[in-house]
């Protein structure tokens, strides 16, 4: 497999301005395609903005999985000959409300995903997704998808890696959180670590700007299979940025990190089951205490 140019389109969705947000995404994707990108990632909740005051407000902006925004991005993917990953607010056919994302291929391929690990006040707005991250076969390779806080759960990132993904696409909205002034955001290191643990490249697309009192990090990055950043957004700039990196997706199928060490084959799940049982008991106790 040849190298593929991957893009992260770091834009600033305006809350509630679906029409304008789709236009912003279109301009960013067209620019990425002009520069040779074959896979492009947009931020989390790219069509609506993020900071919902309540569940009812989100319901007012939610769309079906085949609604206006997803259909618009799918048409762009076909026209530009690229794969597109983007986050949207989904009104589920099951009656649920989800922080969702889609992977849309240039030949009509499609996979959807509902965020399984909700961050902070998201728990007051959205329902939990219950399905593992999808892996979509495209002409460019096998692409996987998850959203923001999902990246901080190592077991979750392991799933698409074990399913054969060549690249993990991650729409995110990372708020500015306290950190030492000379350090990069810890979220970036977590993405790098997960890439290295699985020899799986990760394209993380953040947003920038300020929305309803929340400042966003603008910390997009593209990480190679060894966990090293190939492209980093310049944080602190309140303007759109386009990250580009060339990735040999075939390289991520080689899971050897030495002649005798394979990041998946060296796992010993039978030794971890006791830990998993203990974690399950601890999580149940924590949920009981919180209730």
Secondary structure, 3 states (H helix, E strand, C coil): CCCEEEEEEECCCCCCCHHHHHHHHHHHHHHHHHCCCCEEECCCCCCCCCCCCCHHHHHHHCECCCCHHHHHHHHHHHHHCCEEEEEEEEECCCCCEEEEEEEECCCCCEEEEECCCCCHHHHHCCCCCCCCCCEEEECCEEEEEEEHHHHHCHHHHHHHHHCCCCEEEEECCCECCCCCCCCCCHHHHHHHHHHHHHCCEEEEECCCCEECCEEECCCCEEECCCCCEEEECCCCCCCCEEEEEEECHHHHHCCEEECCEECCCCCCHHHHHHHHHHHHHHHHHHHHHHC
